[in-house]
Amino acid sequence: MPYDGRPLVVAVTGAAAGLGRLLAARLVDSPGVRRVLAIDERRGDVPGVHWRVLDVRDPAVSTRLRGVDVVVHLALDLGMESDPRARSAYNVRGTQTVLTAAAAAGVHRVVLCTSAMVYGALPDNEVPLAEDAELRATEEASLVGDLLEVERLGRRAPRAHPGLNVTVLRPAVVVGPGVDTVLTRHFEAPRLLVVSGSRPCWQFCHVDDLASALEYAVLGKVEGEVTVGCDGWLEQEEVEQLSGIRRMELPASLALGTAARLHRLGLTPAPAGDLAYTMYPWVVSGSRLHEAGWRPAHSNEEVLAELLAQVQGNHAVAGRRLGGKDAATTLGAAGATVALVGTAALVRRARRRRRA
């Protein structure tokens, strides 16, 4: 669907790297965009943009947004190794500041990007989930809790600042160059963990498709809460067949108990609750984007193949990337004992360090 409105001035936060860099470069070539302001704590290498180097938590960002029509806020700390409290403080304060600054500068639209994980992964989820489905994710000390708070801020902003429109994109499992999450690391394991009695459904979202969906939001072709991902999904058996990685099936009590212990000892980046996203479906429909004429350029099969190529040579158990001695010990085990041997060794090592 071609854009027939006036060319826009768009600001992108977090534009020096990752998705922000990809989007900023895409918007430079968009016929619906007249000018792109790139905001980050360091100057990036995207040609054709106008750089504003500052921290998004700085209230002075409002002066940088004068004359801007749309702000895409992508300056979020999503790193698994970040301190959870510092990460949450950055994400919440940054989002609050950008929303307030945008309203003060007369910006008409703010686009946020969270994750379809905010719907939660539950055994009774519909497949696929509609955009207006209830958000049932838990708020453990994880990235999902941060994203739920970002969404709450986005819902409150138009009430506090009439005239400000907020659009939220919720992608499926994002895959692409430089993307490193607990879900992409799931495919770095020697065996694919499957919890007994669970029903995994895998849906991916290539980062290029996410950038094109964000462009639709920038141009106002979609509004409100918008889900984005490849068409359809893959059952666990299909993933195993395509990847060539065999499963390791464990009882729920053992899998969740081990994950909880490892996280409590600080050995894994994600809380045990995040294991649900590998157990139960959280597939999304993408219906609002489809109705606007958008289609993904990548299939689930293609994105899975790219993911497997990207993680080749990496080794992880329960989201913890292993190297050197850890990897040799864990991968030396065989069959269904692989992850248990590896995680048990890590627990014992941590306990010895604590007693020392």
PyMOL commands that set and color helices and strands:
alter all, ss='L'
color gray80, all
select helices_A, chain A and resi 18-28+61-64+84-104+116-119+143-160+182-188+207-218+236-243+252-264+272-278+287-291+300-311+325-331+335-355
alter helices_A, ss='H'
color red, helices_A
select strands_A, chain A and resi 8-13+33-40+50-53+70-73+109-113+165-171+173-175+192-195+201-202+204-206+225-228+234-235+247-250+315-317+320-322
alter strands_A, ss='S'
color yellow, strands_A
deselect
rebuild
show_as cartoon
